Amino acid sequence: MDALRRLAHAAQRHRYAVLFGWGAGAFVVAYLTRPKGVLTDWAFFEFSARTLIHLNAHYDTGALGLYAHNPQIQIGPPPIVLVAALQWLPPSVVDLLMTALMTLAGLWCLRCGEQIARRLHLVGGAEPTGFGANAASVVLLSGLVILPIWAAEAARWAHLDDVMAITGTLTAMAIIARGRRWWLAGLVLGIAIASKPWAIVAAPVVLGLPREDRARATLVAIITAGLCWAPFVIGDPQTVHALSSFQFPVVAGSTMHLLGMGLGDAPRWVRPVQFIGGIALSILAARQRRWMAIPLVGFGFRVVTDPQAWLYYGLGPIVGAMVWDASSGRRLPVWTGLTTIVEFGVPKVLPSWEGPIRLLWFLVVAVAVLRPNREPVPQLPDPALGSAAVAVPA
């Protein structure tokens, strides 16, 4: 028992080396075992990138007409620009590099989650006794669960836009938790939203900044996202109409179908409801002094109200659950485990239960995050420590 205890302690102390090795192994397995000869969503990235730099001979309406003529490309400009910058490399090399980078982003999210948790619990420059060890334990155990799933989904679907949205959100939160560089937090958040518009449900993380910085960070995020999209909107005025008119089909496994939405094209009001509802719930979470739960409740609402039910949608909620677990002070990642079972276990083992279980899960999350917080309002740490005012947004 002593040997096992020492081994566990060593793994916890060197958790990021352990998780890097674990993630690298998961990446190799996922990359080598993914379906061969199957057209994946990565084709959208290659097509878009080549169109952007005029390497696509079959597209003659201009690079800035990309979205106006192909609204099915639901990928924001930042990831397309990133892929376009690598088009001097063979496509297979670009695919390999991006898949590896996406897997590494999962490890970065774990690091951000721990940083968020630790900074929020600084009191007088020190953490509560035992909190650091508990946060490290949660991150290690969560990483052992999350990284293989993250690598598998990155290798199978290669949704760089979703990865950038999730990673950007957590990076912005880590910056905010340090209580510095409000402009950088706004910049990163703006890039996340431009990469995948559903990331706007987590925009209320700016409430973690001191009151005088919130509006400025929000303005930076809006300007950043706007500048990313402006060339396409100005270059082809049909872009906005084309994107807003595009309709997703409702699938049988979605919660929305369970609630009565018929199969076929989803109503156009679904996306606005997702965005407005997610933002509202995130604001309520912050008002209940549960700012660190914004990714869990925001991304969770997006998934539960989506007319589709792709597995990779679950990456956002499980990362949000990890942040919630790490910030709670408990040693075991309870919410991460539960969310992983709901988002990735049930759809594979009991697909007919996917919709009901996901709906039940979100109701439990909503109650846990949005219930009235009757605890005394904590005193803010000394600003000189670089800690944020996230405990008491007003």
N, C-alpha and C positions, 0 to 999 in steps of 0.2 A: 504493500500500500504506500509506503514511504517513497518507493521508486516511482510509482505512478503519480504521486503528488508532486514530486520534484520535476517529473517530465511535463506535467500539466502547467506547473509554474514557469518552466523554461519556455514552453510553447506560448504562454500568455505574454511573457516578457519580450519574446522575439516574434510577436504575432504577425507583423507585417512581412517578415522574411518567410514565415510559414505560409501566410496567405498568398504571397507572391508565387511561391513554389506550387502551392495548391492550384492557384488560378492558371499558372502556366501549363500545368499538367492537364487541367480541364480544357484549356484552349486547344492543346494538341489533339486530345481525344475528340473534341467536338469538331475540329476542322477536318480531321482525317476520316471521321465517320459520317459526315453530313451527306445527304443524298447526292449522288453524282448524276449529271446529265439532266438536272431539274432546273428550270428557269426560276430564279428567286427574285425577290423584290430589289436585289442589288442592280438588276437591269435598269430600273428607273433612275438610279444614281448615275450609272454609266451613260445612259441616253441623255440625261439632263446636263451632265458635265460636258459631254462632247458637243451638245448643242450650244452651250454657253460659250465655248471657245471655237465654234464653227468647224468642228471636226466631223459633224454628222452630215454627210452628203445628201441624206434623204429629207433634210429639213431646210426649207428655203424661205421661211417667213420671218427670219430674224431671231437672234438669240433672246431678245427681250420679250418676244411673243411666246416664250416657252409655256407659261402658265395659261395664257389666253387660249392657246390652241391645244393644250394638253392638261386640262384641269384635273385629270386623274393622277397627276404627279403631285401628291399631297406632301411634298417635301419642301421645307423652307430654304431660302437662298444660302445661309451659312454652310450647311453640309455639302451642298452642290458646289460651292466655290472651293471648299476644301478638297473635294474629289477632283475638280477641274484642275487644281494646281498640281496634281500628280499624274496627269494624263500623258506626260512624257515617258512614264513607265509602262511596261506591259500590263494589260488588264488583270492578269492573274496575280501579279506582284501587288498591284493596288488593292485588290481584294484581300490578299493575305495581310498586308500592312493595316488596312482598316479594321479587319476582324480582330487582329491582335490589339490594336489601339482601343477598340470598343471593349474588349475584355479587361484591359488595363484600367479603363474608366470605371469599371465596377469596383476595383480595388481603391481607386481614388475616392469614390463615394463612401466607402467604409471609413476611410481616413477622415473625410469631412464630417461624417456622422459622429465620430469620436471627438473631434475638435469642437463641434457644436455643443455636445453634451458637457465637455469639460469646462468650456468657457462660461456656460450658463450657470455653473454651480460654483464659480469662484466667489468666495466671501473673504474679504480682507487679504486677497492674494493667495489663498489656499483653498483646496477642495475639502469637502466634508470627509471625515475619516472613512476609508474604505470605498469611496465613490470611484476613484480612479481605477482600482482593481476590478470593480464591478463593470465599469464601462469597457475596460479592456477585455474582460471575459465575454461580454455581450458582442463586441465587435469580432472577436475571434470565432465564436460559435456561429454568429450570423454569417460571417464570411465563408465558413466551411459549407454553409447551405446555399448562400446566394451566388458565389462565384461559378460553380458548375452550371447552374441554371443560366446565369448571365452569359457565360461562354457558349453554351448550347444555343441560346436564342440569337446571339450575335453571329454565330457561324451559320445557323439555319436561315435567318431572316435578314440579317445585316441591315437593320434599321438604324443607320447612323444618326438620323434626325431625332429619333426617340432617345437615343443614348445622350446626345448633346443637350436635349431638353432636361433630362433628369440630372445629368452631371452639372449642367449650368445652374440649375436650381439649388442643388446642395452646395455648390461652390459659393454661390451668392450668400447662402445662409451661414456658411463658415466665415465669410468675410464680415457679415453683419454681427455675428456672435462675438467677434473680436472688437466691435465698436469703432472700427476705423474704415476709412476709404469708402464713404457712402457712394461716391461716384463710380468706384470699381464694382461695387455690388449692383448698382443700376446697370452698368455696362454689361456685366455677365448675365444678368437676368434678361436684359433686352435681347441678347444673342440667343438665349434659351428659348424665349418666346418666338423669335423670328425663325428658329430652327423647326419648331413644332408649335403651332398656335395654342394647343391645349395646355401648354405650360403656363398660360396666363392664369390658370386656376390657383397657382402658387404665388402669384404676384404680391398678395398681401404679406409676404415675408418681409417687405420693407417696413412693416409696422414694428419690426424688431429694432429698428434704428431709433436714435433719439428723435424726439418730436420735430426738431428743427431741420433734420436731415431727410425726413420721409418724403416730402414733396419733391425735393431736389433729386433724390434717387429715382423716384417714380418718373420724373420728367426725363432723366437720362435713359431709363429703360424704354420709355415710349419713343424717344428720338432715335435710339439705337435700332429698335425693331423697325421703325418707320424707314430709316435710311437703308436697311437691308432690303426692304420690299419696294422702295420708291423707284428704282430704275425700271422695274418690270411694270409697275402701275403707270408710270409716266410714258414708258416706251410703247406700251399697248394698253390703252384705256379699257379694253375688254377684259383685262385680267381679273378685276374685282368681280365683275358679273359672272365670268366663267367659273371662278372658284366658289362663289357663293351659290351658284346654281347646281354644282355637282352634288349628286345624291349617292349615299352609301346604301347598300342593300341591308335589310334586317335579316339576321341569321337566327336559326331556331334555338341556338344555345345561349343567346343573349338574354339579359335580364329584362330588357325592354320588350322582347317578344313574350316573356313570361307575364308581364304586366298588361298584355293585350295589344301590343303593336303588331300589326299584320306583317307577314313576310312580303318582300318586295322592297321598293325604294323607301328609305326612311323619310319622314316629313322634314321639311326644311327648318322647322323650329327646334329640332333636336340639338344642333350645334350651339345656337344661342343659349338654350337652356343649360347645356353642359357648362358653358363658360360662366354665365351669370350665377348659376347655382353653386359651382365650385368656388368662385370668388367669395360669394356670400358665406359659405361654410368656413372657408379659410379665415375670413374676418372674424367670424364668431369664435373660432378656435383661439385666435389671438386675444380676443376680448376676454376669454376665460383663462387667460394667462397660460395657454398651452400652445404657444407659438411654435415650439419644436414639432408639433403634430400636424402642421399645415400640409406637408407633403403627403402624409398618410390619408387625411380626410379629403384633401383636394384631388389627389390622383385617384383615390378610391372612388370618389363621386364620378370622376370622368369615366372610369372603367365600368361602374355599375349602370351608368346611363348611356353607354355606347350601344348602338344598334348592332355592332359586330363583337366578336369574342375571340380575337386572336390571342394566343398564349403570351406573346411578348408584351401585351398590355399590362401584364401583372408585374413587370419589373419595377414600375413606379411605386405601386403600393408596398411591395416587400422592402424596398429601400426606405420608404417613408416609415414603415414599421420598425426598421432597424434604428432609425434616428429616435423614434419614440421610446424604444426599449433602452437604448444607450443613455437617454436623458432621464430615465425613470429611477435609476439607482439600483435596479434589480440585477442579479447575476446572470439570469437565464433570459434568452431572447424569446419571451413568450409570444408577443405579438408577431414577431418575424416568423416564428414557426407556424402559428395559426394562419397567417396570411399566405405563406408558401403552400400550405395544404389546400387552402381555398382556391388560389390562383393557378397552381400547377399540378396539385395532386388529384383533386376532384375531377377536373376536366379529362384527365387521362384514365382514371379508374372508374368513375361514375359519371360519364358525360351527360346523362339525362338529368343529373342533379346539379349541374353547373350553375344554371340560372338561380334556382332557389337558394342554394348554399351561398352564392356570392351576395345575394340580396340580404340574407340573414347576417352575413359577416359585416356588411356595411352598416346595417342598423346597429349592431353591437359596437362598431367603431364610432359611429355618430354619438351614441349614448356615452361612451367612455370619454370622448374628446370634448363634446359640447355640453356635458352636464354642468350645472352651476358650480363654480369653484368657490367654496366657502372658506378656504384657507386665508389667513391674514395676508395682506399685501406685503410682499417682501421688500426690504430696503435694497436699493440699487447699490452695486459695488462701486468702489471708487473709480471714476472715469479714467484716472491715470493708469489703471490696470489694463485698460483697453477692453473692458467687458461691456457688453451691450445692455441697453435698457429693455431687453426683450421680455422681462418678467411681468411688466405692468404696462402694456400698450394702452394708450388712452386716446 
